[in-house]
Amino acid sequence: MTIDLYLRLTGQDGTALTENLLAEARRSVARELVLEAAADQLVIEISDAEIEEFLRTQTGTPEEDVAGLISAVWNRAARRNCVRTCA
């Protein structure tokens, strides 16, 4: 689907789409910050093994693709951690 088709189907223009995406991004970041603060305050820790098990059982990803998914999750988490600690 092209962006033009999407805009026509949703009745938006580029400006409205941008505003909607920015609002959703703000909500997403705020939600993540709140969850991280709550986890820190409550001293909630999840082991790597628990995360891997969740990915294997809950994502619906075929077993042969789970290793790539797990790697992507760890790479994203490492980048996010670096941004927080290096900034």
MARDRENZA-838043 format. One line per 4 residues: their letters; for each residue x, y, z of N, C-alpha, C. Coordinates in nm, 4 decimals. Layout:
<nodes>
a = X:Y:Z:X:Y:Z:X:Y:Z ~ ... .
</nodes>
This chain:
<nodes>
mtid = 0.0853:-0.1168:0.0000:0.0000:0.0000:0.0000:0.0899:0.1231:0.0000 ~ 0.0598:0.2168:-0.0842:0.1365:0.3407:-0.0885:0.0860:0.4371:0.0178 ~ 0.1677:0.5351:0.0492:0.1270:0.6351:0.1479:0.0081:0.7153:0.0974 ~ 0.0060:0.7442:-0.0331:-0.1074:0.8184:-0.0888:-0.2376:0.7407:-0.0729 .
lylr = -0.2327:0.6115:-0.1008:-0.3517:0.5284:-0.0852:-0.3943:0.5234:0.0605 ~ -0.2987:0.5065:0.1519:-0.3291:0.5030:0.2945:-0.3975:0.6328:0.3380 ~ -0.3425:0.7456:0.2953:-0.4008:0.8743:0.3328:-0.5430:0.8884:0.2803 ~ -0.5651:0.8444:0.1578:-0.7011:0.8521:0.1017:-0.7968:0.7620:0.1788 .
ltgq = -0.7529:0.6404:0.2073:-0.8401:0.5448:0.2770:-0.8730:0.5892:0.4197 ~ -0.7775:0.6564:0.4847:-0.8005:0.7004:0.6228:-0.8553:0.8413:0.6313 ~ -0.8658:0.9088:0.5170:-0.9203:1.0437:0.5165:-0.8301:1.1462:0.5825 ~ -0.7003:1.1217:0.5804:-0.6043:1.2132:0.6417:-0.5193:1.2790:0.5342 .
dgta = -0.4531:1.3871:0.5748:-0.3485:1.4411:0.4898:-0.2152:1.4143:0.5600 ~ -0.1064:1.4506:0.4966:0.0256:1.4234:0.5532:0.0466:1.4865:0.6890 ~ -0.0055:1.6075:0.7062:0.0096:1.6775:0.8338:-0.0640:1.6046:0.9454 ~ -0.1861:1.5629:0.9181:-0.2639:1.4912:1.0201:-0.1967:1.3594:1.0554 .
lten = -0.1459:1.2892:0.9552:-0.0768:1.1631:0.9813:0.0444:1.1867:1.0700 ~ 0.1226:1.2890:1.0371:0.2409:1.3212:1.1179:0.2021:1.3534:1.2613 ~ 0.0993:1.4345:1.2793:0.0543:1.4698:1.4142:0.0080:1.3468:1.4910 ~ -0.0656:1.2580:1.4250:-0.1125:1.1356:1.4904:0.0041:1.0454:1.5298 .
llae = 0.1016:1.0321:1.4416:0.2177:0.9475:1.4716:0.3014:1.0060:1.5852 ~ 0.3178:1.1379:1.5871:0.3910:1.2019:1.6964:0.3193:1.1832:1.8294 ~ 0.1884:1.1962:1.8295:0.1110:1.1769:1.9529:0.1254:1.0337:2.0029 ~ 0.1182:0.9370:1.9112:0.1341:0.7967:1.9506:0.2749:0.7709:2.0025 .
arrs = 0.3750:0.8304:1.9399:0.5133:0.8138:1.9862:0.5303:0.8700:2.1266 ~ 0.4711:0.9853:2.1516:0.4795:1.0449:2.2859:0.4146:0.9542:2.3907 ~ 0.2964:0.9002:2.3577:0.2281:0.8087:2.4515:0.3131:0.6842:2.4765 ~ 0.3731:0.6330:2.3706:0.4543:0.5124:2.3828:0.5760:0.5360:2.4727 .
vare = 0.6442:0.6476:2.4522:0.7614:0.6798:2.5347:0.7190:0.7020:2.6797 ~ 0.6114:0.7745:2.7007:0.5632:0.7987:2.8365:0.5275:0.6678:2.9057 ~ 0.4591:0.5778:2.8330:0.4207:0.4481:2.8888:0.5455:0.3693:2.9294 ~ 0.6452:0.3687:2.8429:0.7671:0.2936:2.8731:0.8392:0.3523:2.9938 .
lvle = 0.8463:0.4841:3.0034:0.9119:0.5471:3.1184:0.8400:0.5154:3.2483 ~ 0.7079:0.5171:3.2456:0.6298:0.4846:3.3653:0.6532:0.3397:3.4059 ~ 0.6501:0.2486:3.3090:0.6713:0.1078:3.3406:0.8117:0.0828:3.3952 ~ 0.9113:0.1468:3.3366:1.0483:0.1312:3.3865:1.0617:0.1854:3.5287 .
aaad = 1.0020:0.3012:3.5544:1.0084:0.3592:3.6888:0.9379:0.2691:3.7899 ~ 0.8231:0.2141:3.7517:0.7504:0.1242:3.8413:0.8320:-0.0017:3.8683 ~ 0.8920:-0.0576:3.7650:0.9741:-0.1783:3.7822:1.0932:-0.1494:3.8725 ~ 1.1558:-0.0334:3.8557:1.2682:0.0043:3.9425:1.2222:0.0227:4.0861 .
qlvi = 1.1102:0.0915:4.1046:1.0578:0.1182:4.2388:1.0187:-0.0112:4.3096 ~ 0.9594:-0.1034:4.2359:0.9131:-0.2290:4.2943:1.0194:-0.3383:4.2908 ~ 1.1357:-0.3056:4.2394:1.2486:-0.3981:4.2255:1.2042:-0.5256:4.1523 ~ 1.1416:-0.5041:4.0385:1.0985:-0.6156:3.9540:1.2098:-0.6462:3.8558 .
eisd = 1.2535:-0.7684:3.8562:1.3577:-0.8105:3.7637:1.3103:-0.9349:3.6899 ~ 1.3376:-0.9385:3.5619:1.3022:-1.0532:3.4791:1.4305:-1.1078:3.4201 ~ 1.4518:-1.2365:3.4366:1.5758:-1.2969:3.3879:1.5741:-1.3111:3.2361 ~ 1.6925:-1.3226:3.1791:1.7040:-1.3462:3.0356:1.6303:-1.4734:2.9956 .
aeie = 1.6392:-1.5743:3.0788:1.5725:-1.7013:3.0491:1.4207:-1.6834:3.0445 ~ 1.3657:-1.6022:3.1345:1.2211:-1.5763:3.1335:1.1791:-1.5025:3.0067 ~ 1.2610:-1.4081:2.9635:1.2296:-1.3343:2.8406:1.2351:-1.4277:2.7207 ~ 1.3378:-1.5110:2.7141:1.3490:-1.6053:2.6027:1.2321:-1.7032:2.6011 .
eflr = 1.1917:-1.7518:2.7158:1.0783:-1.8434:2.7238:0.9503:-1.7747:2.6769 ~ 0.9321:-1.6499:2.7188:0.8157:-1.5739:2.6740:0.8158:-1.5607:2.5219 ~ 0.9290:-1.5248:2.4660:0.9374:-1.5095:2.3209:0.9065:-1.6406:2.2497 ~ 0.9532:-1.7505:2.3058:0.9287:-1.8809:2.2426:0.7813:-1.9205:2.2482 .
tqtg = 0.7149:-1.8904:2.3586:0.5784:-1.9404:2.3776:0.4678:-1.8430:2.3367 ~ 0.4962:-1.7140:2.3398:0.3888:-1.6172:2.3215:0.3886:-1.5426:2.1886 ~ 0.4949:-1.5502:2.1129:0.5012:-1.4681:1.9923:0.4426:-1.5349:1.8701 ~ 0.4252:-1.6658:1.8738:0.3759:-1.7348:1.7555:0.4824:-1.7462:1.6476 .
tpee = 0.6060:-1.7177:1.6828:0.7158:-1.7263:1.5876:0.7599:-1.8714:1.5762 ~ 0.7786:-1.9198:1.4532:0.8278:-2.0579:1.4394:0.9604:-2.0751:1.5127 ~ 0.9802:-2.1928:1.5689:1.0981:-2.2192:1.6524:1.2282:-2.1828:1.5816 ~ 1.2351:-2.2101:1.4506:1.3599:-2.1819:1.3795:1.3870:-2.0315:1.3671 .
dvag = 1.2839:-1.9484:1.3837:1.3014:-1.8041:1.3747:1.3194:-1.7377:1.5114 ~ 1.3011:-1.8131:1.6182:1.3066:-1.7555:1.7529:1.4462:-1.7031:1.7854 ~ 1.5506:-1.7725:1.7416:1.6867:-1.7278:1.7723:1.7118:-1.5883:1.7154 ~ 1.6662:-1.5630:1.5935:1.6816:-1.4309:1.5339:1.6012:-1.3261:1.6083 .
lisa = 1.4817:-1.3623:1.6519:1.3975:-1.2712:1.7280:1.4628:-1.2370:1.8612 ~ 1.5145:-1.3374:1.9296:1.5817:-1.3155:2.0579:1.7024:-1.2248:2.0382 ~ 1.7797:-1.2488:1.9341:1.8961:-1.1658:1.9046:1.8546:-1.0208:1.8801 ~ 1.7460:-1.0015:1.8061:1.6972:-0.8663:1.7785:1.6539:-0.7965:1.9073 .
vwnr = 1.5873:-0.8703:1.9972:1.5449:-0.8119:2.1250:1.6663:-0.7699:2.2063 ~ 1.7680:-0.8563:2.2146:1.8873:-0.8224:2.2933:1.9613:-0.7053:2.2301 ~ 1.9706:-0.7000:2.0979:2.0392:-0.5882:2.0322:1.9671:-0.4568:2.0594 ~ 1.8348:-0.4592:2.0538:1.7564:-0.3378:2.0806:1.7749:-0.2939:2.2251 .
aarr = 1.7706:-0.3895:2.3170:1.7873:-0.3572:2.4586:1.9271:-0.3006:2.4845 ~ 2.0282:-0.3566:2.4202:2.1650:-0.3084:2.4378:2.1787:-0.1653:2.3857 ~ 2.1191:-0.1385:2.2693:2.1249:-0.0025:2.2144:2.0542:0.0959:2.3065 ~ 1.9377:0.0581:2.3561:1.8617:0.1460:2.4443:1.9389:0.1722:2.5726 .
ncvr = 2.0004:0.0693:2.6285:2.0796:0.0855:2.7501:2.1988:0.1776:2.7255 ~ 2.2632:0.1621:2.6111:2.3773:0.2480:2.5772:2.3332:0.3937:2.5655 ~ 2.2194:0.4167:2.5032:2.1691:0.5532:2.4890:2.1466:0.6153:2.6261 ~ 2.0905:0.5371:2.7186:2.0631:0.5893:2.8521:2.1919:0.6190:2.9286 .
tca = 2.2900:0.5277:2.9201:2.4094:0.5429:3.0011:2.5145:0.6303:2.9355 ~ 2.5129:0.6391:2.8035:2.6141:0.7179:2.7329:2.5715:0.8625:2.7134 ~ 2.4442:0.8895:2.7270:2.3947:1.0261:2.6998:2.4205:1.1190:2.8153 .
</nodes>
